[in-house]
Amino acid sequence: MKSNKLTFSKSEKLCSLLLIESLFKSKLSIKSFPLVLFWQTNETLINNQVLLTVSKKKFKLATDRNRIKRQMREAYRLNKQIISTSDKFYLLGITYISPNKLSYMEIDAAMKKVFNKFNNES
């Protein structure tokens, strides 16, 4: 069920601990500073599922982590059509690795870059 809407619905959020564990065990990753994209194909999905993470070690304040995750969510929401072109569906884990808070424009550019690398690799 592909949708051309620029939304980020509950069904697109990766919440299952078993799926998250298998995603990080697969060790398929693509790096585009300040983001790392972990991915795994999954035949049982009806759309892509995404997990966005920011390290508590690098950002002690929850307000900083939440702001970065909000920016990452928005960048994903606006650019997800780049990876939704195939008939396969993926589990995606996007991790923010920079020790500094970057602007939304930098995060958005990195998201586009990592998705384009993903399309070339998968």
CORRABEL-V972837 format. One record per pair of residues at least 24 apart in sequence whose ideal C-beta (glycine too) atoms are under 8 Angstrom apart, sorted by the first residue. I is the first residue (numbers start at 0). J is the second residue. D is the distance in whole Angstrom. If there is no record, write none. Layout:
BEGIN
i j d
I J D
I J D
END
This chain:
BEGIN
i j d
0 45 5
0 46 6
1 46 7
1 83 6
2 46 8
3 80 7
5 76 6
5 77 6
5 79 8
5 80 8
6 76 7
7 72 6
7 75 7
7 76 5
7 79 8
10 45 7
10 46 6
10 48 8
11 46 6
11 47 6
11 48 6
11 49 6
12 48 7
12 49 7
12 50 8
13 48 4
13 49 6
13 50 4
13 90 6
13 91 7
13 92 7
18 48 7
18 90 6
19 50 6
19 92 7
21 90 8
22 50 7
22 90 5
22 91 8
22 92 5
23 92 7
29 113 6
29 116 5
29 117 6
29 120 6
30 96 8
30 113 8
31 109 5
31 112 4
31 113 4
31 116 6
32 96 7
32 97 7
32 109 7
33 95 6
33 96 6
33 97 3
33 101 6
33 105 7
33 106 7
33 109 6
34 71 8
34 93 6
34 94 7
34 95 6
34 96 7
34 106 8
34 109 5
34 110 7
34 113 5
35 93 7
35 94 5
35 96 6
35 113 8
36 91 6
36 92 7
36 93 6
36 113 5
36 114 8
36 116 8
36 117 6
37 91 7
37 92 4
37 93 8
37 94 7
38 89 5
38 90 7
38 91 5
38 92 7
38 117 7
38 121 7
39 89 7
39 90 5
40 87 6
40 88 7
40 89 6
40 90 8
40 121 8
41 88 6
41 89 7
41 90 5
42 88 8
44 88 4
44 89 8
44 90 7
45 88 7
46 88 6
47 79 7
47 82 7
47 83 7
47 88 5
47 89 5
47 90 8
47 91 6
48 88 8
48 89 8
48 90 5
48 91 7
49 75 6
49 91 5
49 92 8
49 93 7
50 90 8
50 91 7
50 92 5
50 93 7
51 75 7
51 93 5
51 95 8
52 92 7
52 93 7
52 94 5
52 95 7
53 94 8
53 95 5
54 94 8
54 95 7
54 96 8
57 97 8
57 98 5
58 100 8
63 100 6
66 100 7
67 95 5
67 100 7
67 106 8
68 95 8
70 103 5
70 106 5
70 107 8
71 95 6
71 106 6
71 110 7
73 103 7
73 107 8
74 103 7
74 106 5
74 107 4
74 109 8
74 110 4
74 111 8
75 110 6
77 107 7
78 107 7
78 110 5
78 111 6
78 114 6
81 111 7
81 114 4
81 115 7
81 118 7
82 114 5
82 117 6
82 118 6
84 118 7
85 121 8
87 121 8
89 121 8
END
